[in-house]
């Protein structure tokens, strides 16, 4: 079949693709007292079900002109202060966050017909907390953080391999590789955390924890 034929076939199939969401429901009485406890509970269920990368979340940012970008990062911290991920502070996402100070993130648990959306202000993670997480990273990941000029243009894969080889030689005799000065964590401090449960006929359940002047409140919104 020609390439055009393949493309046309896909175009025909896409509108007809359907998935019936019948995995459960979400009522206000089902929720934990705090968004942190509820998110941890759903994360535990995603882990128990063997979902791939259950702590993966799609991070959305915007630059100074309002141009949005999204990418998948891994949640490496969760408590009442917010959700944490780590990255290069010279990366495109970090530049966006430094300018706007806001972000959103979505945990897409397709296998459970669920998702959780978090949005709010961001702040850098304290150096001591970053260092504690860094110490748990595999050595290869530590070397990669030193070697990669994240988000910058590179002249082919060989440039990355050469940079990694140079870093490996640099730290060959170093047992504890230090945290790069350009690397660390960001914490999203949410003002809204939405829990989404797929339902039949696209009448999904959407319950939000909203930070108000009177404390956190739960609100239901239409799908």
PyMOL commands that set and color helices and strands:
alter all, ss='L'
color gray80, all
select helices_A, chain A and resi 3-14+28-30+35-48+92-100+110-112+127-136+139-147+157-170+200-202
alter helices_A, ss='H'
color red, helices_A
select strands_A, chain A and resi 56-62+68-74+77-79+82-88+102-109+114-124+183-197+205-212+215-220
alter strands_A, ss='S'
color yellow, strands_A
deselect
rebuild
show_as cartoon
